Amino acid sequence: MIGYFIRKLLLAVPLLWGVLTLTFLLLELAPGDASDAFINPDMSPDVVASVRLKWGLDRPAHERYFIDLKNMASGDFGRSITLERPVAEVIAETLPNTLQLAAVSLFVSQFFGLCVGIAQSIRQYSRLDSALAIGTLFFYSMPAFWLALMLQLVFCLYWNVLPSSGMVDAVMYDYMTPTQQLLDRCKHLVLPGVAMGLAGAAGDARFMRSAMLEVIRQDYIRTARAKGLPEWKVIGKHALRNALLPAITLLGLNLPLLFSGSVLVEYIFGWPGMGRLIINAIMTEDAPVIMGCFFVYTLLVVVGNLLSDLVYSVVDPRIRFS
């Protein structure tokens, strides 16, 4: 198994190179660069040249490309042009917030997706199955950023029961007890986590329904029922474990969607994560931050897929990696 994971990590190197190369090319094709934020028409050419020299923007594109690749291979993401701080330091501050939000979204997606898919499969062609199918199709077709805006409108503006932005209460958080601080963080997690997780839950439910319907028609399920086992034990112990394999596959596939969806959702809810960091960096054309964020995102997706492969072997001991 160790050899398998080492080979997978080595195969991730061309993927990282491709993502960084494509990101660099897109930044080069965009008009202007990060120095535009510091330059105005009244500046002398010498001052403009010194600004561009400070950030290495006076060098040809191919030189900057190879310098960026060399630095990232050594773990050096460079220095943010607009924030005047090391990119690694900025990412280290925002990445835990994004992972926290992604974990909540993943829980919402997997938990509700599995529950709805199982309910549909055991009540196939019933009114419940039809109603849940319509609901899952509705949420599956809905963009996460639009759902985020609607949740914000209903629960923050009309009902005013949940906070509309931020990670904590900016005024009262420092004066709260540890229990109140935990509850405050949970309240701020609800809307962005649900906005990112519901679309994934709808897709997981449809896959889970199909997987469960295929499993519960197998001979060993009929044998378990013929032995007089309770229905909950037949579904929970015998059918669910074998139907989980497609759900684990979706777990690995959902990670890129979670990270890409977090970009707009974090910006809408003012969540201090990497999504909002990327949008601000794109608006200011801060190339080191953009390159560093995409490098970390790609690495997280690779690690997530490796973890899903590992869970495969735990759920189904018959699977062996060679």
LOKOL-536966 format. One record per residue (C-alpha): residue number from 1; residue in three letters; z, x, y. Coordinates in nm, 3 decimals, padded with zeros to 5 digits, m for minus. Last residue first. Example, Ala and Ser with C-alpha at 12.3 -4.5 7.8 and 13.67 -1.06 7.14 Angstrom:
BEGIN
+-----+------+---------+---------+---------+
|  nr | rest |       Z |       X |       Y |
+-----+------+---------+---------+---------+
|   2 |  SER |  00.714 |  01.367 | m00.106 |
|   1 |  ALA |  00.780 |  01.230 | m00.450 |
+-----+------+---------+---------+---------+
***
This chain:
BEGIN
+-----+------+---------+---------+---------+
|  nr | rest |       Z |       X |       Y |
+-----+------+---------+---------+---------+
| 322 |  SER | m00.578 | m00.074 | m00.307 |
| 321 |  PHE | m00.368 | m00.357 | m00.176 |
| 320 |  ARG | m00.226 | m00.596 | m00.434 |
| 319 |  ILE | m00.212 | m00.972 | m00.413 |
| 318 |  ARG | m00.046 | m01.137 | m00.714 |
| 317 |  PRO |  00.286 | m01.132 | m00.529 |
| 316 |  ASP |  00.163 | m01.420 | m00.305 |
| 315 |  VAL |  00.395 | m01.490 | m00.012 |
| 314 |  VAL |  00.513 | m01.129 |  00.023 |
| 313 |  SER |  00.168 | m00.978 | m00.029 |
| 312 |  TYR |  00.017 | m01.201 |  00.238 |
| 311 |  VAL |  00.305 | m01.119 |  00.473 |
| 310 |  LEU |  00.186 | m00.756 |  00.470 |
| 309 |  ASP | m00.170 | m00.858 |  00.554 |
| 308 |  SER | m00.033 | m01.066 |  00.844 |
| 307 |  LEU |  00.160 | m00.761 |  00.962 |
| 306 |  LEU | m00.158 | m00.552 |  00.962 |
| 305 |  ASN | m00.332 | m00.820 |  01.165 |
| 304 |  GLY | m00.052 | m00.814 |  01.420 |
| 303 |  VAL | m00.065 | m00.435 |  01.444 |
| 302 |  VAL | m00.437 | m00.450 |  01.524 |
| 301 |  VAL | m00.384 | m00.729 |  01.779 |
| 300 |  LEU | m00.102 | m00.532 |  01.943 |
| 299 |  LEU | m00.324 | m00.222 |  01.971 |
| 298 |  THR | m00.597 | m00.425 |  02.139 |
| 297 |  TYR | m00.348 | m00.567 |  02.389 |
| 296 |  VAL | m00.205 | m00.220 |  02.461 |
| 295 |  PHE | m00.550 | m00.070 |  02.531 |
| 294 |  PHE | m00.646 | m00.374 |  02.738 |
| 293 |  CYS | m00.335 | m00.330 |  02.952 |
| 292 |  GLY | m00.391 |  00.045 |  03.001 |
| 291 |  MET | m00.754 |  00.002 |  03.104 |
| 290 |  ILE | m00.668 | m00.271 |  03.354 |
| 289 |  VAL | m00.375 | m00.075 |  03.499 |
| 288 |  PRO | m00.584 |  00.244 |  03.537 |
| 287 |  ALA | m00.875 |  00.048 |  03.694 |
| 286 |  ASP | m00.685 | m00.120 |  03.980 |
| 285 |  GLU | m00.975 | m00.335 |  04.098 |
| 284 |  THR | m00.742 | m00.523 |  04.338 |
| 283 |  MET | m00.827 | m00.867 |  04.198 |
| 282 |  ILE | m00.854 | m00.721 |  03.846 |
| 281 |  ALA | m00.510 | m00.560 |  03.876 |
| 280 |  ASN | m00.354 | m00.887 |  03.996 |
| 279 |  ILE | m00.512 | m01.071 |  03.702 |
| 278 |  ILE | m00.400 | m00.802 |  03.456 |
| 277 |  LEU | m00.039 | m00.807 |  03.581 |
| 276 |  ARG | m00.030 | m01.186 |  03.555 |
| 275 |  GLY | m00.125 | m01.159 |  03.189 |
| 274 |  MET |  00.101 | m00.860 |  03.134 |
| 273 |  GLY |  00.414 | m01.058 |  03.207 |
| 272 |  PRO |  00.616 | m01.176 |  03.506 |
| 271 |  TRP |  00.558 | m01.550 |  03.444 |
| 270 |  GLY |  00.443 | m01.715 |  03.766 |
| 269 |  PHE |  00.373 | m02.039 |  03.577 |
| 268 |  ILE |  00.003 | m02.049 |  03.662 |
| 267 |  TYR | m00.042 | m01.671 |  03.633 |
| 266 |  GLU |  00.132 | m01.660 |  03.298 |
| 265 |  VAL | m00.089 | m01.943 |  03.171 |
| 264 |  LEU | m00.405 | m01.769 |  03.296 |
| 263 |  VAL | m00.345 | m01.437 |  03.116 |
| 262 |  SER | m00.141 | m01.580 |  02.829 |
| 261 |  GLY | m00.451 | m01.737 |  02.677 |
| 260 |  SER | m00.600 | m01.394 |  02.610 |
| 259 |  PHE | m00.280 | m01.276 |  02.443 |
| 258 |  LEU | m00.236 | m01.590 |  02.237 |
| 257 |  LEU | m00.602 | m01.605 |  02.141 |
| 256 |  PRO | m00.593 | m01.242 |  02.023 |
| 255 |  LEU | m00.284 | m01.324 |  01.812 |
| 254 |  ASN | m00.422 | m01.645 |  01.661 |
| 253 |  LEU | m00.647 | m01.465 |  01.411 |
| 252 |  GLY | m00.359 | m01.286 |  01.242 |
| 251 |  LEU | m00.155 | m01.605 |  01.211 |
| 250 |  LEU | m00.467 | m01.793 |  01.105 |
| 249 |  THR | m00.486 | m01.576 |  00.794 |
| 248 |  ILE | m00.121 | m01.654 |  00.729 |
| 247 |  ALA | m00.201 | m02.025 |  00.753 |
| 246 |  PRO | m00.483 | m01.981 |  00.501 |
| 245 |  LEU | m00.230 | m01.825 |  00.259 |
| 244 |  LEU |  00.035 | m02.092 |  00.315 |
| 243 |  ALA | m00.125 | m02.342 |  00.077 |
| 242 |  ASN |  00.005 | m02.152 | m00.225 |
| 241 |  ARG |  00.363 | m02.165 | m00.099 |
| 240 |  LEU |  00.334 | m02.526 |  00.014 |
| 239 |  ALA |  00.228 | m02.672 | m00.320 |
| 238 |  HIS |  00.502 | m02.557 | m00.556 |
| 237 |  LYS |  00.830 | m02.538 | m00.362 |
| 236 |  GLY |  00.791 | m02.772 | m00.067 |
| 235 |  ILE |  00.540 | m03.022 | m00.202 |
| 234 |  VAL |  00.673 | m03.056 | m00.556 |
| 233 |  LYS |  01.033 | m03.021 | m00.433 |
| 232 |  TRP |  00.987 | m03.296 | m00.175 |
| 231 |  GLU |  00.821 | m03.518 | m00.437 |
| 230 |  PRO |  01.121 | m03.499 | m00.668 |
| 229 |  LEU |  01.045 | m03.338 | m01.005 |
| 228 |  GLY |  00.983 | m03.582 | m01.291 |
| 227 |  LYS |  00.807 | m03.349 | m01.531 |
| 226 |  ALA |  00.485 | m03.540 | m01.465 |
| 225 |  ARG |  00.511 | m03.444 | m01.098 |
| 224 |  ALA |  00.526 | m03.076 | m01.185 |
| 223 |  THR |  00.234 | m03.118 | m01.424 |
| 222 |  ARG |  00.026 | m03.291 | m01.156 |
| 221 |  ILE |  00.098 | m02.998 | m00.925 |
| 220 |  TYR |  00.006 | m02.750 | m01.201 |
| 219 |  ASP | m00.328 | m02.925 | m01.250 |
| 218 |  GLN | m00.445 | m02.876 | m00.890 |
| 217 |  ARG | m00.509 | m03.171 | m00.658 |
| 216 |  ILE | m00.207 | m03.082 | m00.443 |
| 215 |  VAL | m00.364 | m02.744 | m00.363 |
| 214 |  GLU | m00.694 | m02.858 | m00.212 |
| 213 |  LEU | m00.528 | m03.125 | m00.001 |
| 212 |  MET | m00.272 | m02.869 |  00.118 |
| 211 |  ALA | m00.540 | m02.624 |  00.232 |
| 210 |  SER | m00.738 | m02.891 |  00.417 |
| 209 |  ARG | m00.429 | m03.022 |  00.594 |
| 208 |  MET | m00.319 | m02.670 |  00.682 |
| 207 |  PHE | m00.653 | m02.592 |  00.844 |
| 206 |  ARG | m00.637 | m02.906 |  01.058 |
| 205 |  ALA | m00.274 | m02.844 |  01.149 |
| 204 |  ASP | m00.339 | m02.480 |  01.242 |
| 203 |  GLY | m00.606 | m02.589 |  01.491 |
| 202 |  ALA | m00.373 | m02.840 |  01.656 |
| 201 |  ALA | m00.086 | m02.592 |  01.659 |
| 200 |  GLY | m00.308 | m02.335 |  01.834 |
| 199 |  ALA | m00.384 | m02.583 |  02.112 |
| 198 |  LEU | m00.015 | m02.670 |  02.136 |
| 197 |  GLY |  00.113 | m02.311 |  02.153 |
| 196 |  MET | m00.003 | m02.185 |  02.492 |
| 195 |  ALA |  00.106 | m02.490 |  02.692 |
| 194 |  VAL |  00.419 | m02.529 |  02.479 |
| 193 |  GLY |  00.531 | m02.171 |  02.549 |
| 192 |  PRO |  00.444 | m02.198 |  02.919 |
| 191 |  LEU |  00.646 | m02.523 |  02.948 |
| 190 |  VAL |  00.951 | m02.432 |  02.740 |
| 189 |  LEU |  01.014 | m02.069 |  02.839 |
| 188 |  HIS |  01.177 | m02.145 |  03.177 |
| 187 |  LYS |  01.427 | m02.376 |  03.007 |
| 186 |  CYS |  01.502 | m02.109 |  02.745 |
| 185 |  ARG |  01.572 | m01.851 |  03.016 |
| 184 |  ASP |  01.813 | m02.091 |  03.188 |
| 183 |  LEU |  01.987 | m02.169 |  02.859 |
| 182 |  LEU |  02.040 | m01.796 |  02.798 |
| 181 |  GLN |  02.172 | m01.747 |  03.153 |
| 180 |  GLN |  02.407 | m02.043 |  03.110 |
| 179 |  THR |  02.548 | m01.889 |  02.792 |
| 178 |  PRO |  02.589 | m01.548 |  02.960 |
| 177 |  THR |  02.773 | m01.714 |  03.252 |
| 176 |  MET |  02.572 | m01.776 |  03.567 |
| 175 |  TYR |  02.612 | m01.606 |  03.907 |
| 174 |  ASP |  02.322 | m01.363 |  03.858 |
| 173 |  TYR |  02.088 | m01.649 |  03.764 |
| 172 |  MET |  02.164 | m01.865 |  04.069 |
| 171 |  VAL |  01.889 | m01.771 |  04.317 |
| 170 |  ALA |  01.590 | m01.646 |  04.116 |
| 169 |  ASP |  01.640 | m01.899 |  03.837 |
| 168 |  VAL |  01.482 | m01.718 |  03.545 |
| 167 |  MET |  01.133 | m01.639 |  03.414 |
| 166 |  GLY |  00.935 | m01.776 |  03.704 |
| 165 |  SER |  00.762 | m02.104 |  03.764 |
| 164 |  SER |  00.784 | m02.482 |  03.745 |
| 163 |  PRO |  01.141 | m02.527 |  03.625 |
| 162 |  LEU |  01.204 | m02.827 |  03.396 |
| 161 |  VAL |  01.340 | m03.179 |  03.457 |
| 160 |  ASN |  01.161 | m03.259 |  03.784 |
| 159 |  TRP |  01.014 | m03.588 |  03.652 |
| 158 |  TYR |  00.705 | m03.614 |  03.875 |
| 157 |  LEU |  00.670 | m03.257 |  04.006 |
| 156 |  CYS |  00.811 | m03.033 |  03.734 |
| 155 |  PHE |  00.767 | m03.222 |  03.407 |
| 154 |  VAL |  00.447 | m03.413 |  03.491 |
| 153 |  LEU |  00.255 | m03.176 |  03.721 |
| 152 |  GLN |  00.362 | m02.859 |  03.541 |
| 151 |  LEU |  00.265 | m03.009 |  03.209 |
| 150 |  MET | m00.073 | m03.105 |  03.355 |
| 149 |  LEU | m00.128 | m02.756 |  03.499 |
| 148 |  ALA | m00.038 | m02.590 |  03.169 |
| 147 |  LEU | m00.267 | m02.829 |  02.981 |
| 146 |  TRP | m00.550 | m02.722 |  03.210 |
| 145 |  PHE | m00.469 | m02.352 |  03.151 |
| 144 |  ALA | m00.459 | m02.401 |  02.774 |
| 143 |  PRO | m00.803 | m02.559 |  02.760 |
| 142 |  MET | m00.799 | m02.891 |  02.567 |
| 141 |  SER | m01.028 | m02.937 |  02.267 |
| 140 |  TYR | m00.756 | m02.851 |  02.013 |
| 139 |  PHE | m00.516 | m03.085 |  02.194 |
| 138 |  PHE | m00.744 | m03.387 |  02.153 |
| 137 |  LEU | m00.852 | m03.294 |  01.800 |
| 136 |  THR | m00.486 | m03.265 |  01.699 |
| 135 |  GLY | m00.408 | m03.606 |  01.845 |
| 134 |  ILE | m00.705 | m03.777 |  01.681 |
| 133 |  ALA | m00.615 | m03.626 |  01.343 |
| 132 |  LEU | m00.249 | m03.722 |  01.392 |
| 131 |  ALA | m00.346 | m04.085 |  01.449 |
| 130 |  SER | m00.582 | m04.091 |  01.151 |
| 129 |  ASP | m00.329 | m03.931 |  00.914 |
| 128 |  LEU | m00.055 | m04.168 |  01.032 |
| 127 |  ARG | m00.283 | m04.464 |  00.982 |
| 126 |  SER | m00.335 | m04.351 |  00.623 |
| 125 |  TYR | m00.642 | m04.163 |  00.496 |
| 124 |  GLN | m00.424 | m03.887 |  00.345 |
| 123 |  ARG | m00.048 | m03.937 |  00.373 |
| 122 |  ILE |  00.058 | m03.622 |  00.184 |
| 121 |  SER | m00.213 | m03.419 |  00.358 |
| 120 |  GLN | m00.151 | m03.549 |  00.708 |
| 119 |  ALA |  00.224 | m03.483 |  00.694 |
| 118 |  ILE |  00.160 | m03.131 |  00.563 |
| 117 |  GLY | m00.084 | m03.057 |  00.846 |
| 116 |  VAL |  00.154 | m03.198 |  01.109 |
| 115 |  CYS |  00.447 | m02.989 |  00.985 |
| 114 |  LEU |  00.240 | m02.672 |  00.945 |
| 113 |  GLY |  00.081 | m02.697 |  01.290 |
| 112 |  PHE |  00.411 | m02.791 |  01.452 |
| 111 |  PHE |  00.584 | m02.483 |  01.315 |
| 110 |  GLN |  00.292 | m02.240 |  01.342 |
| 109 |  SER |  00.181 | m02.320 |  01.697 |
| 108 |  VAL |  00.527 | m02.372 |  01.842 |
| 107 |  PHE |  00.652 | m02.051 |  01.678 |
| 106 |  LEU |  00.348 | m01.860 |  01.799 |
| 105 |  SER |  00.401 | m01.989 |  02.152 |
| 104 |  VAL |  00.766 | m01.881 |  02.144 |
| 103 |  ALA |  00.671 | m01.536 |  02.014 |
| 102 |  ALA |  00.390 | m01.505 |  02.272 |
| 101 |  LEU |  00.635 | m01.580 |  02.554 |
| 100 |  GLN |  00.874 | m01.310 |  02.436 |
|  99 |  LEU |  00.587 | m01.068 |  02.377 |
|  98 |  THR |  00.465 | m01.129 |  02.733 |
|  97 |  ASN |  00.810 | m01.065 |  02.878 |
|  96 |  PRO |  00.854 | m00.753 |  02.664 |
|  95 |  LEU |  00.516 | m00.622 |  02.793 |
|  94 |  THR |  00.599 | m00.655 |  03.165 |
|  93 |  GLU |  00.846 | m00.372 |  03.221 |
|  92 |  ALA |  00.694 | m00.124 |  02.973 |
|  91 |  ILE |  00.351 | m00.203 |  03.117 |
|  90 |  VAL |  00.466 | m00.097 |  03.466 |
|  89 |  GLU |  00.621 |  00.225 |  03.332 |
|  88 |  ALA |  00.310 |  00.311 |  03.130 |
|  87 |  VAL |  00.097 |  00.252 |  03.441 |
|  86 |  PRO |  00.291 |  00.514 |  03.636 |
|  85 |  ARG |  00.373 |  00.383 |  03.986 |
|  84 |  GLU |  00.189 |  00.368 |  04.319 |
|  83 |  LEU |  00.152 | m00.012 |  04.280 |
|  82 |  THR | m00.204 | m00.027 |  04.416 |
|  81 |  ILE | m00.349 |  00.281 |  04.247 |
|  80 |  SER | m00.148 |  00.258 |  03.927 |
|  79 |  ARG | m00.094 |  00.600 |  03.774 |
|  78 |  GLY | m00.240 |  00.729 |  03.449 |
|  77 |  PHE | m00.229 |  00.569 |  03.107 |
|  76 |  ASP | m00.096 |  00.886 |  02.938 |
|  75 |  GLY | m00.049 |  00.829 |  02.565 |
|  74 |  SER | m00.235 |  01.145 |  02.458 |
|  73 |  ALA | m00.544 |  00.952 |  02.347 |
|  72 |  MET | m00.512 |  00.756 |  02.669 |
|  71 |  ASN | m00.543 |  01.073 |  02.878 |
|  70 |  LYS | m00.848 |  01.199 |  02.691 |
|  69 |  LEU | m01.023 |  00.864 |  02.710 |
|  68 |  ASP | m00.951 |  00.836 |  03.083 |
|  67 |  ILE | m01.078 |  01.190 |  03.149 |
|  66 |  PHE | m01.393 |  01.116 |  02.948 |
|  65 |  TYR | m01.467 |  00.808 |  03.156 |
|  64 |  ARG | m01.378 |  00.972 |  03.489 |
|  63 |  GLU | m01.628 |  01.248 |  03.418 |
|  62 |  HIS | m01.898 |  00.998 |  03.316 |
|  61 |  ALA | m01.845 |  00.794 |  03.632 |
|  60 |  PRO | m01.897 |  01.087 |  03.870 |
|  59 |  ARG | m01.591 |  01.204 |  04.064 |
|  58 |  ASP | m01.503 |  01.074 |  04.411 |
|  57 |  LEU | m01.274 |  00.810 |  04.264 |
|  56 |  GLY | m01.021 |  01.076 |  04.158 |
|  55 |  TRP | m00.731 |  00.882 |  04.308 |
|  54 |  LYS | m00.648 |  01.129 |  04.587 |
|  53 |  LEU | m01.015 |  01.220 |  04.636 |
|  52 |  ARG | m01.105 |  00.860 |  04.721 |
|  51 |  VAL | m00.834 |  00.848 |  04.985 |
|  50 |  SER | m00.932 |  01.193 |  05.116 |
|  49 |  ALA | m01.298 |  01.090 |  05.145 |
|  48 |  VAL | m01.206 |  00.778 |  05.342 |
|  47 |  VAL | m00.988 |  00.988 |  05.575 |
|  46 |  ASP | m01.271 |  01.237 |  05.630 |
|  45 |  PRO | m01.524 |  00.958 |  05.689 |
|  44 |  SER | m01.310 |  00.826 |  05.977 |
|  43 |  MET | m01.133 |  00.495 |  05.936 |
|  42 |  ASP | m01.224 |  00.208 |  06.169 |
|  41 |  PRO | m01.419 |  00.016 |  05.902 |
|  40 |  ASN | m01.109 | m00.026 |  05.682 |
|  39 |  ILE | m01.007 |  00.157 |  05.367 |
|  38 |  PHE | m00.689 |  00.115 |  05.164 |
|  37 |  ALA | m00.785 | m00.197 |  04.963 |
|  36 |  ASP | m01.140 | m00.066 |  04.923 |
|  35 |  SER | m01.000 |  00.234 |  04.735 |
|  34 |  ALA | m00.964 |  00.018 |  04.424 |
|  33 |  ASP | m01.339 |  00.005 |  04.366 |
|  32 |  GLY | m01.651 | m00.159 |  04.505 |
|  31 |  PRO | m01.893 | m00.388 |  04.324 |
|  30 |  ALA | m01.828 | m00.444 |  03.953 |
|  29 |  LEU | m02.063 | m00.252 |  03.722 |
|  28 |  GLU | m01.818 |  00.037 |  03.693 |
|  27 |  LEU | m01.534 | m00.197 |  03.595 |
|  26 |  LEU | m01.754 | m00.357 |  03.331 |
|  25 |  LEU | m01.846 | m00.014 |  03.193 |
|  24 |  PHE | m01.480 |  00.092 |  03.174 |
|  23 |  THR | m01.384 | m00.227 |  02.988 |
|  22 |  LEU | m01.670 | m00.180 |  02.741 |
|  21 |  THR | m01.567 |  00.179 |  02.674 |
|  20 |  LEU | m01.199 |  00.089 |  02.635 |
|  19 |  VAL | m01.277 | m00.193 |  02.392 |
|  18 |  GLY | m01.518 |  00.023 |  02.189 |
|  17 |  TRP | m01.276 |  00.316 |  02.167 |
|  16 |  LEU | m00.995 |  00.087 |  02.053 |
|  15 |  LEU | m01.219 | m00.063 |  01.786 |
|  14 |  PRO | m01.339 |  00.282 |  01.675 |
|  13 |  VAL | m00.969 |  00.384 |  01.629 |
|  12 |  ALA | m00.876 |  00.066 |  01.441 |
|  11 |  LEU | m01.045 |  00.196 |  01.126 |
|  10 |  LEU | m00.785 |  00.473 |  01.115 |
|   9 |  LEU | m00.507 |  00.215 |  01.131 |
|   8 |  LYS | m00.663 |  00.019 |  00.845 |
|   7 |  ARG | m00.694 |  00.337 |  00.637 |
|   6 |  ILE | m00.325 |  00.415 |  00.695 |
|   5 |  PHE | m00.235 |  00.059 |  00.599 |
|   4 |  TYR | m00.419 |  00.086 |  00.268 |
|   3 |  GLY | m00.269 |  00.427 |  00.192 |
|   2 |  ILE |  00.080 |  00.285 |  00.240 |
|   1 |  MET |  00.000 |  00.000 |  00.000 |
+-----+------+---------+---------+---------+
***
